[in-house]
Amino acid sequence: MHTEHTGHTEHADSATFWENHYSRLDPEWGTRPNAVLDGLVTALAPVPGTALDLGCGHGGDALRLAALGWDVTAVDVAPTALARVAELARAAGLSARVRPVRHDLARTFPSGSFDLVSASYFHTPVEIPRTRVLRRAAQAVAPNGLLIVVDHASVAPWSWQAGQEVEFPTPEEVLASLRLGDGWRTERCHAPRRTATGPGGQSATVTENVIALRRTA
């Protein structure tokens, strides 16, 4: 769910909301990789393996990982988004490394274990059990694998919540909510600021929660 949504609102259900969202969205939006995730993978997981991209949207992260040699399972609830990911993968010659799969993560989750599980901007205005999904994501990390969570920690000018007072958890609070226990090593847990680019090409300084955890057992 690579979007700027951080609050909750009333919609019929997650599947309906996100399909409507992507049906109206410019197909070019979200096709660039998240710079934060790209840097973390380069620094912490230079040898590619299997990856799970949760809420893949238009596939910017999935395609970037595939280009680096990862075999990526790209998950979203919106068929339109997944069709666009598949089309982009074909155009880039990456179809063999990108597998788009539909899941409503509040209800179902991909089977198997992965060397990298990524949840970038896994926010939604639709009420879902986000913490439960992230805990399930941690269970899908293979030994010596990485769980990477990148969250909004500020409201960008192009966000749906621009002008609103929004309280964000700290990265330490997000980490604590996962209740991981022993068998994990924290590689990153901080809230850096960076310059981000919005859908109209505008730029702004934003804060993000960045959490990278390695499974050691």
Order of alpha helices (4+ residues) and beta strands (2+ residues): alpha-alpha-beta-alpha-beta-alpha-beta-beta-alpha-beta-alpha-beta-beta-beta
